[in-house]
Amino acid sequence: MDIDTLTLDPAIVAALPVQDQVVAISKHGDTRWSTGYKISIEDEEDDHEFFIKILDREEAKELAEGEFESMTLMHQLIPEAIVPPIAWGMFKTDNSKAFYLTYFRDLDKEHPPNDILIRLISKIHHKESPTGKFGFHVPTFYGCRKVDNTWCETWEEFFSRELRSSISFAQAVLQHNEELEGLAKTLFDLVVPRLLRPLETGGRSIKPQLVFGDLWDENVQVDHRTRAAALFDPCCFYGHFEFDFQCMTSDRYSLNHNFVNVYKEQMGVSEPAEEFDDRVALYALVKSEMKRLIKKYPDGLQGLEAKTTL
């Protein structure tokens, strides 16, 4: 998708904070579901740079709105690490396309020191749901997969719905995998209630807290000039804060179990604490971990009840 500097869509032009001469538009960043551009503008006093993400797919409107709402909330909580969102909208010349507009920031692919990142993430996690329920006020997207953020009462209900959506998405890509279908059924019957129900029963409870939703290496970088932390591309919802560690189970990422261990030491985890690693493995939804969890909890909740009576 190319953009001619002379034919920026009128909706984008109207959203730009500076209404002067556009001197350059260059491609910057690309995914399977969006295309990014750097827009350079000159006026009499200064040069201005903006970043725009163009979405040209069936759910373009919801993708743009979800990112704008997520980044707006993030900017309220950790403005030092979030580039302020400017606008989102639909093209006037083509109502199948949407855009998300913000300021341009030159970033380096490395994450900030653990102490700085933990401080930022803990600020996010301390934001409680305005409704007291799990969910979010608009749909958000994990990549190009839509997250159903309809409000619900329990984390088990919310996560089960999200997990079913994730598995359905994977099955569509795999053109239906029988092994995954069998694993999923056992996971829902035994492992999900066994690991998540104890969080909200037996005198325990968890508050729906804001999660970033897609916290991994590519979305946590540093400003090239200032070296300040920069977080972007969130998939926000109010859920169980431990969900944010689901991308950190592999050593191939620089944000991995080492960061998680430091977070645990400084901020703590939910009870039962001894099942933390298994909960994060469940959130990660890796087939090998699915098999391990099924083997470890073959009796589901009955196994927990038997353990309690010993």
Phi, psi and chi 1 to 4 in degrees:
 res  aa     phi    psi   chi1   chi2   chi3   chi4
   1 MET       -  120.1 -176.1 -166.5  -55.2      -
   2 ASP  -108.5  148.1  -64.7  -38.8      -      -
   3 ILE  -119.1  124.7  -66.5 -175.8      -      -
   4 ASP   -82.1  130.5 -169.9  -40.8      -      -
   5 THR   -60.1  -21.5   59.5      -      -      -
   6 LEU   -89.8  -10.8  -60.1  177.3      -      -
   7 THR  -127.5   38.7   58.1      -      -      -
   8 LEU   -57.4  137.2  -86.6  177.6      -      -
   9 ASP   -57.3  139.9 -172.8   86.9      -      -
  10 PRO   -55.1  -32.2  -25.6   33.5      -      -
  11 ALA   -66.4  -36.8      -      -      -      -
  12 ILE   -69.8  -44.8  -62.3  173.8      -      -
  13 VAL   -57.6  -43.2  173.9      -      -      -
  14 ALA   -66.5  -30.1      -      -      -      -
  15 ALA   -81.4  -20.8      -      -      -      -
  16 LEU   -65.0  132.2  -73.8  165.9      -      -
  17 PRO   -68.3  -22.1  -16.2   28.8      -      -
  18 VAL  -114.6  121.0 -179.8      -      -      -
  19 GLN  -104.4   57.2  -59.6  -67.9  -42.1      -
  20 ASP  -120.7 -159.6  -75.8  -85.4      -      -
  21 GLN   -74.5  120.5  178.3   63.8   39.6      -
  22 VAL   -76.9  119.4  176.3      -      -      -
  23 VAL  -101.1  -20.6  -64.9      -      -      -
  24 ALA  -162.4  145.4      -      -      -      -
  25 ILE  -133.1  122.7  -61.3  178.0      -      -
  26 SER  -130.1  144.8   55.9      -      -      -
  27 LYS   -66.3  137.3 -162.6  170.8 -177.7  179.8
  28 HIS  -149.7  100.2 -173.2   88.3      -      -
  29 GLY    87.4  144.5      -      -      -      -
  30 ASP  -158.2  139.9 -161.2    6.5      -      -
  31 THR  -133.7  180.0   69.0      -      -      -
  32 ARG   -71.9  -14.4  -70.4  173.2  -64.0  164.9
  33 TRP  -122.2    2.2   52.2   89.3      -      -
  34 SER  -157.9  164.3   67.7      -      -      -
  35 THR  -132.6  132.2  -53.2      -      -      -
  36 GLY  -105.3  148.4      -      -      -      -
  37 TYR  -138.3  144.3  -65.3   90.6      -      -
  38 LYS   -96.7  126.7  175.6 -176.9  175.5 -177.9
  39 ILE  -110.5  122.6  -58.3  175.8      -      -
  40 SER  -108.2  131.3  -59.0      -      -      -
  41 ILE  -130.8  139.0  -63.0  178.6      -      -
  42 GLU  -114.5  138.7  -70.4 -178.1   -4.8      -
  43 ASP  -129.4 -171.1   63.0   18.6      -      -
  44 GLU   -68.5  -24.0  -65.9  179.9   -4.8      -
  45 GLU  -105.5  -29.1  -61.5 -179.6   -3.7      -
  46 ASP  -160.1  170.0 -156.4   -4.6      -      -
  47 ASP  -102.3  144.6  -62.8  -24.0      -      -
  48 HIS  -129.1  141.2  -53.7  -88.5      -      -
  49 GLU  -128.1  133.7  -65.6  178.7  -28.5      -
  50 PHE  -129.0  157.8  -56.6   94.5      -      -
  51 PHE  -119.2  132.9  174.7   76.8      -      -
  52 ILE  -128.3  135.5 -169.8  161.9      -      -
  53 LYS  -107.7  122.9 -176.4 -178.2  -69.5 -172.9
  54 ILE  -101.5  129.5  -54.6  -63.3      -      -
  55 LEU  -117.2  121.8  -58.7  130.6      -      -
  56 ASP  -129.6   76.7 -175.8    9.8      -      -
  57 ARG  -158.2  176.2   56.0 -176.1  -61.7  118.8
  58 GLU   -57.7  -40.0 -176.4  178.3   -8.1      -
  59 GLU  -102.9   31.9  -64.7  170.9  -41.6      -
  60 ALA   -56.5  -45.9      -      -      -      -
  61 LYS   -59.3  -47.7  177.8 -178.7 -178.8  -64.7
  62 GLU   -68.9  -35.1  -69.8  179.2  -52.3      -
  63 LEU   -61.3  -48.0  -84.3  157.1      -      -
  64 ALA   -66.3  -44.5      -      -      -      -
  65 GLU   -65.8  -42.5 -178.0 -178.9   23.5      -
  66 GLY   -61.6  -40.8      -      -      -      -
  67 GLU   -67.9  -42.0 -179.7  160.5    5.3      -
  68 PHE   -62.4  -46.0 -179.4   84.1      -      -
  69 GLU   -66.3  -39.0  -68.1  -65.1  -38.1      -
  70 SER   -65.1  -47.1  -68.0      -      -      -
  71 MET   -69.2  -33.3  -71.6  -64.7  -79.8      -
  72 THR   -62.2  -45.5  -62.6      -      -      -
  73 LEU   -67.1  -41.9 -176.9   52.1      -      -
  74 MET   -60.8  -40.7  -72.1  -71.7  165.0      -
  75 HIS   -65.8  -31.4 -173.8 -104.4      -      -
  76 GLN   -66.6  -33.5  -67.4  171.5    2.7      -
  77 LEU   -89.5  -43.0  -62.3  172.7      -      -
  78 ILE  -133.9   67.1   49.7  170.7      -      -
  79 PRO   -60.3  -25.0   22.3  -33.9      -      -
  80 GLU   -69.3  -14.6   66.5  -88.1   32.8      -
  81 ALA  -122.0    4.5      -      -      -      -
  82 ILE  -124.4  126.7  -60.1  -66.7      -      -
  83 VAL   -72.0  125.2 -178.4      -      -      -
  84 PRO   -59.2  129.3  -18.4   29.3      -      -
  85 PRO   -70.8  147.4   25.2  -31.2      -      -
  86 ILE  -105.6  -51.1  -62.8  172.3      -      -
  87 ALA  -166.6  162.9      -      -      -      -
  88 TRP  -139.1  158.4   76.2  -85.6      -      -
  89 GLY   179.6  179.6      -      -      -      -
  90 MET  -102.5  148.0  -56.6  -60.6  -65.7      -
  91 PHE   -61.3  141.8  -83.9   46.7      -      -
  92 LYS   -79.2  -29.3  -75.2 -169.8  175.6 -179.8
  93 THR   -88.3  -11.3   56.7      -      -      -
  94 ASP  -157.4   99.0 -176.4  -11.4      -      -
  95 ASN   -74.8    8.2   60.5   14.2      -      -
  96 SER   -92.5   -7.2   69.7      -      -      -
  97 LYS  -112.2  145.5  -64.0  178.1 -177.1  177.9
  98 ALA  -129.9  166.5      -      -      -      -
  99 PHE  -140.9  154.7   67.2   88.3      -      -
 100 TYR  -126.8  125.6  167.8   75.1      -      -
 101 LEU  -117.7  134.3  178.2   65.6      -      -
 102 THR  -148.9 -174.0 -176.0      -      -      -
 103 TYR   -87.4  149.8  -64.4   91.1      -      -
 104 PHE   -81.3  139.5 -180.0   81.5      -      -
 105 ARG  -139.5  127.2 -162.8  169.0  179.0 -178.1
 106 ASP   -82.1  117.7 -169.6   14.9      -      -
 107 LEU  -117.3  152.5  -56.4  176.9      -      -
 108 ASP  -109.4  142.3  -69.8  -23.0      -      -
 109 LYS   -82.5   75.3  -70.5 -172.5  174.9 -177.4
 110 GLU  -152.4  152.6   56.8 -176.1   89.8      -
 111 HIS   -99.5  153.8   67.2   76.7      -      -
 112 PRO   -68.1  168.6   26.1  -34.0      -      -
 113 PRO   -54.7  149.4  -25.4   34.4      -      -
 114 ASN   -56.0  -39.6  -78.4  -14.9      -      -
 115 ASP   -64.6  -36.8   59.9  -26.1      -      -
 116 ILE   -69.8  -45.2  -66.5  176.3      -      -
 117 LEU   -66.2  -39.2 -173.4   54.8      -      -
 118 ILE   -62.6  -40.6  -73.3  172.8      -      -
 119 ARG   -61.6  -41.9  177.7  176.0   56.6   81.2
 120 LEU   -67.0  -46.8  -65.7  170.5      -      -
 121 ILE   -66.2  -37.1  -59.6  -56.0      -      -
 122 SER   -66.4  -33.2   66.2      -      -      -
 123 LYS   -62.8  -40.6  -74.8 -175.5  178.4 -179.4
 124 ILE   -63.1  -48.1  -64.6  171.3      -      -
 125 HIS   -68.3  -18.8  -70.1  167.7      -      -
 126 HIS   -84.2   -5.0  -83.5   85.3      -      -
 127 LYS   -81.5  115.7  172.9   66.8  174.5  176.4
 128 GLU   -92.1  155.2  -65.6 -176.9   10.3      -
 129 SER   -59.5  132.3  169.1      -      -      -
 130 PRO   -69.2  -18.2   25.9  -34.6      -      -
 131 THR  -101.3  -10.6   66.3      -      -      -
 132 GLY    78.0    6.0      -      -      -      -
 133 LYS  -116.6  169.9  -62.1 -179.5  180.0 -179.3
 134 PHE   -91.2  133.2  -62.8   88.9      -      -
 135 GLY   144.5 -158.4      -      -      -      -
 136 PHE  -159.8  161.1 -157.4   58.8      -      -
 137 HIS   -80.2  -11.5   61.3  -74.7      -      -
 138 VAL  -139.6  159.1  -63.7      -      -      -
 139 PRO   -65.7  144.9  -17.7   30.2      -      -
 140 THR  -123.8  173.9   48.8      -      -      -
 141 PHE  -131.4  131.7  -73.3   75.7      -      -
 142 TYR   -93.6   92.0 -169.9   73.8      -      -
 143 GLY    72.0 -119.8      -      -      -      -
 144 CYS  -105.2    5.8   61.1      -      -      -
 145 ARG   -94.5  126.2 -177.9  177.4   63.7   77.9
 146 LYS   -74.1  134.7 -177.9  177.0  178.1  178.8
 147 VAL  -100.0  123.1  177.3      -      -      -
 148 ASP   -77.2  105.2 -179.1   -2.0      -      -
 149 ASN   -98.6   21.2  -74.8  -34.4      -      -
 150 THR   -54.0  132.9  -56.9      -      -      -
 151 TRP   -61.1  138.1  -61.0  105.3      -      -
 152 CYS  -145.2  167.3   56.7      -      -      -
 153 GLU   -82.4  -33.4  -62.5  -70.5  -17.0      -
 154 THR  -123.9  154.5   70.2      -      -      -
 155 TRP   -68.6  -36.6  171.2 -120.1      -      -
 156 GLU   -59.4  -42.1 -177.2 -179.3  -16.2      -
 157 GLU   -64.6  -46.6  178.5 -171.9   -6.5      -
 158 PHE   -63.5  -49.5 -178.2   92.2      -      -
 159 PHE   -65.9  -38.3  178.7   75.6      -      -
 160 SER   -60.0  -42.6  -64.8      -      -      -
 161 ARG   -63.3  -42.6 -176.3  176.4   65.3 -158.7
 162 GLU   -66.7  -40.0  166.6   60.1    7.4      -
 163 LEU   -65.3  -41.5 -175.3   58.1      -      -
 164 ARG   -61.2  -40.4  -68.7 -175.9 -166.6  -79.4
 165 SER   -63.7  -42.9  172.1      -      -      -
 166 SER   -63.6  -42.0 -179.3      -      -      -
 167 ILE   -68.9  -39.9  -68.5  172.9      -      -
 168 SER   -62.0  -40.5  -65.6      -      -      -
 169 PHE   -62.6  -45.7 -175.0   85.0      -      -
 170 ALA   -63.0  -40.8      -      -      -      -
 171 GLN   -63.6  -36.3  -72.2  -72.6   39.0      -
 172 ALA   -65.3  -38.8      -      -      -      -
 173 VAL   -69.6  -41.8  173.2      -      -      -
 174 LEU   -81.8   -4.9  -62.3  170.7      -      -
 175 GLN    59.4   41.7  -62.9 -177.5  -19.7      -
 176 HIS    72.7  108.2 -169.4   75.0      -      -
 177 ASN  -108.6  116.8 -178.8  -75.5      -      -
 178 GLU   -65.3  -36.1  -69.3 -173.7    3.4      -
 179 GLU   -63.9  -44.5 -178.4 -174.2   21.7      -
 180 LEU   -63.1  -37.5  179.1   57.6      -      -
 181 GLU   -61.7  -44.1 -179.3  179.6   11.4      -
 182 GLY   -67.4  -41.0      -      -      -      -
 183 LEU   -62.8  -42.4  -72.8  171.2      -      -
 184 ALA   -62.0  -43.3      -      -      -      -
 185 LYS   -60.5  -46.0 -175.9  179.9 -174.2  -51.0
 186 THR   -65.9  -37.3  -53.5      -      -      -
 187 LEU   -61.2  -46.3 -155.0   70.9      -      -
 188 PHE   -69.0  -36.6  -76.8  114.8      -      -
 189 ASP   -72.6  -37.3  -70.5  -14.3      -      -
 190 LEU  -117.1  -53.3  -60.4  176.8      -      -
 191 VAL   -76.6  -45.2  178.8      -      -      -
 192 VAL   -58.6  -52.3  171.2      -      -      -
 193 PRO   -65.3  -34.1   17.7  -29.1      -      -
 194 ARG   -64.5  -39.4  170.2   59.2 -174.9   81.8
 195 LEU   -90.5  -30.5  -74.8  176.9      -      -
 196 LEU   -97.9  -32.2  -59.4 -168.6      -      -
 197 ARG   -64.4  -35.8 -158.2  163.8  -60.6  172.4
 198 PRO   -61.7  -19.5  -27.6   37.3      -      -
 199 LEU   -65.9  -26.5  -69.5  168.1      -      -
 200 GLU  -126.7   20.8  -58.4  178.2  -89.9      -
 201 THR  -136.9  176.0   55.9      -      -      -
 202 GLY    64.5   30.4      -      -      -      -
 203 GLY    85.9   -0.5      -      -      -      -
 204 ARG   -99.3  157.0  -67.7  178.5  -70.5  -94.9
 205 SER  -155.6  156.5   64.8      -      -      -
 206 ILE  -128.2  142.7   55.4  173.2      -      -
 207 LYS   -90.8  139.5  -65.5  179.4  179.3  179.1
 208 PRO   -65.2  114.9  -16.2   29.7      -      -
 209 GLN  -120.1  152.8  -64.8  168.3  -63.1      -
 210 LEU   -65.3  133.3 -171.5   65.0      -      -
 211 VAL  -119.5  148.2  -62.0      -      -      -
 212 PHE   -67.0  -41.5 -169.4   87.6      -      -
 213 GLY    94.4  -27.5      -      -      -      -
 214 ASP  -145.3   60.5 -165.7    6.6      -      -
 215 LEU   -92.4   98.2 -164.2   63.0      -      -
 216 TRP  -149.7  177.8   71.8  -61.6      -      -
 217 ASP   -48.8  -47.4  -72.9    3.2      -      -
 218 GLU   -66.3  -23.3  -70.0  -64.9  -43.8      -
 219 ASN  -102.6    5.0  -64.5  -14.6      -      -
 220 VAL  -129.3  106.6 -179.9      -      -      -
 221 GLN  -135.5 -170.9  -60.9 -177.7   17.8      -
 222 VAL  -130.3  149.5  -64.0      -      -      -
 223 ASP   -66.6  129.8 -174.5  -75.0      -      -
 224 HIS   -60.4  -37.1  178.4   73.7      -      -
 225 ARG   -87.1  -49.4 -178.1  177.9   60.3   85.6
 226 THR   -92.6  -17.8   67.5      -      -      -
 227 ARG    67.8   13.2  -47.1  -49.2  -64.1  165.9
 228 ALA   -73.6  152.5      -      -      -      -
 229 ALA   -64.6  147.9      -      -      -      -
 230 ALA  -140.3  118.9      -      -      -      -
 231 LEU  -112.9  141.1  -81.0   63.5      -      -
 232 PHE  -156.1  173.4   53.4   93.5      -      -
 233 ASP    55.2   50.5  -74.1   -9.0      -      -
 234 PRO   -76.4  163.0   31.4  -35.2      -      -
 235 CYS  -129.6   73.8  172.8      -      -      -
 236 CYS   -73.5  147.2  -74.5      -      -      -
 237 PHE  -165.8  165.4   56.6   83.8      -      -
 238 TYR   -92.5  115.6  -68.2   95.3      -      -
 239 GLY  -148.9 -149.1      -      -      -      -
 240 HIS   -90.9  122.8 -175.8 -150.2      -      -
 241 PHE   -58.2  -26.7   74.0   92.7      -      -
 242 GLU   -65.1  -17.2  -68.1  176.1   -2.4      -
 243 PHE   -57.9  -29.8 -177.4   88.0      -      -
 244 ASP   -66.7  -10.3  -95.8  -19.6      -      -
 245 PHE   -93.1    1.1  -55.3  126.8      -      -
 246 GLN   -66.0  -20.6   50.7  104.6    6.0      -
 247 CYS   -91.2    4.8  -68.9      -      -      -
 248 MET  -112.0   22.4  -56.9 -179.9 -167.9      -
 249 THR   -87.9   -8.4   57.6      -      -      -
 250 SER  -111.6  137.5  173.4      -      -      -
 251 ASP   -73.5   -7.8  -75.0  -23.7      -      -
 252 ARG   -72.4  -14.7   61.0  179.7  173.2  154.3
 253 TYR   -98.3  148.3  -60.0  126.9      -      -
 254 SER   -72.9  -30.7   58.7      -      -      -
 255 LEU   -87.5   97.8  -87.3  177.4      -      -
 256 ASN  -136.8 -155.4   53.3   35.9      -      -
 257 HIS   -61.5  -23.9   67.6  -82.8      -      -
 258 ASN   -63.3  -42.7  -67.0  -41.1      -      -
 259 PHE   -65.7  -42.7  172.0   81.7      -      -
 260 VAL   -60.2  -41.6  176.0      -      -      -
 261 ASN   -62.8  -40.1  -71.9  -22.9      -      -
 262 VAL   -66.1  -42.3  175.9      -      -      -
 263 TYR   -59.9  -45.9 -173.3  101.5      -      -
 264 LYS   -58.0  -44.1  -74.7  167.0   59.3  179.1
 265 GLU   -64.1  -39.0  -69.1  174.3    4.1      -
 266 GLN   -88.3  -35.4  -64.9 -171.8   15.1      -
 267 MET  -112.7  -19.1  -53.7  -54.4  -61.0      -
 268 GLY    82.9  171.9      -      -      -      -
 269 VAL  -134.3  175.5  -61.2      -      -      -
 270 SER   -78.2  156.9  -62.7      -      -      -
 271 GLU   -92.7  143.3  -66.6  -67.1  -18.8      -
 272 PRO   -74.0  121.4   14.4  -16.3      -      -
 273 ALA   -62.9  -30.7      -      -      -      -
 274 GLU   -67.9  -13.1   65.3  -86.9   14.0      -
 275 GLU  -103.1   10.2  -65.8  175.6    0.1      -
 276 PHE   -55.3  -51.3  168.6   82.7      -      -
 277 ASP   -60.3  -38.1  -69.8  -24.2      -      -
 278 ASP   -70.4  -35.7  -72.0  -21.3      -      -
 279 ARG   -64.0  -44.2  -70.8 -166.6  -62.9  -93.2
 280 VAL   -64.7  -37.6  173.0      -      -      -
 281 ALA   -63.0  -38.8      -      -      -      -
 282 LEU   -63.9  -43.9  175.1   63.8      -      -
 283 TYR   -63.9  -30.3  -60.7  157.9      -      -
 284 ALA   -72.2  -26.7      -      -      -      -
 285 LEU    51.5   58.6 -171.6   62.5      -      -
 286 VAL  -103.1  134.9  178.3      -      -      -
 287 LYS   -57.2  -40.6 -172.2 -176.4  -73.5 -172.5
 288 SER   -63.8  -36.5   59.5      -      -      -
 289 GLU   -72.5  -34.5  -73.3  -67.4   80.0      -
 290 MET   -57.2  -45.7  -68.0  169.7   68.9      -
 291 LYS   -64.1  -41.9  -67.5  178.2  178.1  177.4
 292 ARG   -63.9  -43.8 -179.0 -174.9   68.7   81.1
 293 LEU   -66.8  -38.1  -68.0  172.5      -      -
 294 ILE   -64.2  -39.9  -70.9  170.2      -      -
 295 LYS   -68.5  -35.1 -175.8  176.8 -179.1  179.4
 296 LYS   -75.9  -32.8 -176.2  172.9 -178.3  178.6
 297 TYR  -121.3   61.9  -59.1  104.3      -      -
 298 PRO   -68.7  -19.0   28.7  -37.0      -      -
 299 ASP  -105.6    3.4  -59.9  -42.1      -      -
 300 GLY    57.4 -136.7      -      -      -      -
 301 LEU   -66.3  -28.9  -77.5  171.9      -      -
 302 GLN   -61.5  -36.3  -70.4 -176.5   -8.5      -
 303 GLY   -65.1  -36.9      -      -      -      -
 304 LEU   -67.6  -42.0  176.5   62.3      -      -
 305 GLU   -63.6  -39.8  -67.1  166.9   -2.2      -
 306 ALA   -66.3  -38.1      -      -      -      -
 307 LYS   -66.0  -36.8  177.7 -178.7  175.8 -178.0
 308 THR   -68.5  -32.7  -55.7      -      -      -
 309 THR   -83.9   -8.5   57.8      -      -      -
 310 LEU   -68.9      -  -69.6  178.4      -      -
